[in-house]
Amino acid sequence: MSVDRSFLSMGLEVAERALTDLVARDNLHLRPEKMPRARRAKANGRLKQIEQIVRRLLTLMALSLHIVFAPPRKRAPAPGLPEGVELVTFPGAADPCFALLPRAGGPFPSGPVMDTFGTSYGPQGTVPTARLLARIRAIRRVLKSPDSAAKRLARFIQRLKASGEPRPMAGHAHSAFRLSPELGALSTALPGLLTASLEATWEESG
């Protein structure tokens, strides 16, 4: 099953407008170091919804691509470091802020229904403003080049199928309360579309 490209483009535009509204609502474009906890929690909740919608749209894009990727080549062993040289790493330097497809088996806060496309995060009060801003920057980068993200995701999905992994699960639509009419309609429609596309894709490989 393939979804019309115009629907996907419209969905990404709606998600981008919602992200812009989120940033403007709390003046996050000014990159404040701190903000009231209640406002931060509300912004985190809204961003979580946008992230889930974008993941689902990108997955539909990836499933509609008909690309045969070459099998990954084995990497040559990395050469050893010269004697007396140490490799220095900086904590958090490569911290991914937006996973195209979160790892299965993680603690997804979606109730009794498994949902691979949700966002999990730690206990309340542990997410600083810097982390929120980093997530916003990460999803903006994806929205600026969705085709590239969809190709990376298509390659990852192909590897999942080739290794016999179970298909990702799209949980039911969460409440559209407080979402804009467009974003709410999009959020409601995506789970069914995504489930049908995933089932068709995994049946083809089976």
C-alpha positions, -999 to +999 in steps of 0.1 A: +000+000+000+014+034-009+002+068+004-001+098-020+030+120-019+009+152-016-006+139+016+029+133+030+041+167+019+011+184+035+016+164+067+052+176+069+042+212+064+016+209+091+041+194+115+066+222+107+040+249+114+032+232+147+069+232+156+072+269+147+041+277+169+057+257+198+089+277+195+071+311+193+047+303+222+075+302+247+100+324+229+123+294+225+140+311+195+157+333+222+173+301+236+165+307+272+186+288+297+157+282+321+119+283+319+090+275+344+086+238+349+049+238+339+057+255+306+086+232+299+064+201+306+038+214+282+064+222+255+079+187+260+045+171+256+036+190+225+071+183+210+066+146+217+034+146+197+051+164+168+081+140+169+057+110+167+038+124+138+070+132+119+083+097+125+051+082+111+052+104+081+088+096+073+081+059+077+053+061+052+077+079+029+103+052+034+078+024+027+068+041-006+104+041-019+113+013-043+150+013-038+172-018-037+201-011-014+233-030-017+242-052+013+264-034+037+301-040+032+322-053+060+344-027+075+381-031+076+395-033+112+404+001+125+442+006+127+456+007+162+467+039+177+504+047+179+521+038+212+514+064+239+483+079+221+449+078+237+415+084+220+397+112+239+359+113+237+336+141+248+304+130+267+273+140+248+291+151+217+272+126+195+240+125+215+211+117+191+182+140+198+157+126+172+158+089+163+140+081+130+129+048+145+135+042+182+149+009+193+122-018+200+121-029+236+126+006+250+102+019+276+076+036+253+051+055+274+021+045+253+001+024+278-009-012+270-005-008+233+030-010+219+040+019+197+074+020+181+070+056+170+066+072+204+092+092+223+105+080+256+122+102+281+131+101+318+112+111+349+096+145+351+119+173+361+150+158+345+148+173+311+167+207+310+158+235+286+190+227+267+178+192+259+144+206+247+162+231+224+184+203+211+154+182+202+138+211+184+170+217+164+172+180+155+136+177+142+141+209+123+171+194+105+150+164+095+121+186+083+145+205+061+156+173+042+128+147+047+138+128+016+173+121+029+158+109+062+133+087+044+161+070+024+181+063+056+150+049+072+142+028+041+176+013+043+171+005+080+137-010+074+153-032+047+178-045+072+151-052+097+132-073+071+163-091+059+172-101+094+137-115+101+128-088+127+091-083+135+075-053+119+073-020+138+040-014+156+019+018+152-002+023+183-036+039+183-039+077+178-035+097+210-060+123+220-061+153+196-071+176+224-053+209+222-039+201+188-048+223+158-076+209+136-051+200+109-026+184+132-053+165+151-068+151+118-033+141+107-025+124+141-058+105+139-053+093+103-017+082+105-019+050+127-043+032+103-024+042+072+009+032+087-003-001+100-017-010+065+016+000+048+037-020+073+015-051+070+017-050+032+055-044+032+062-073+056+038-096+037+057-089+005+089-101+022+073-131+038 
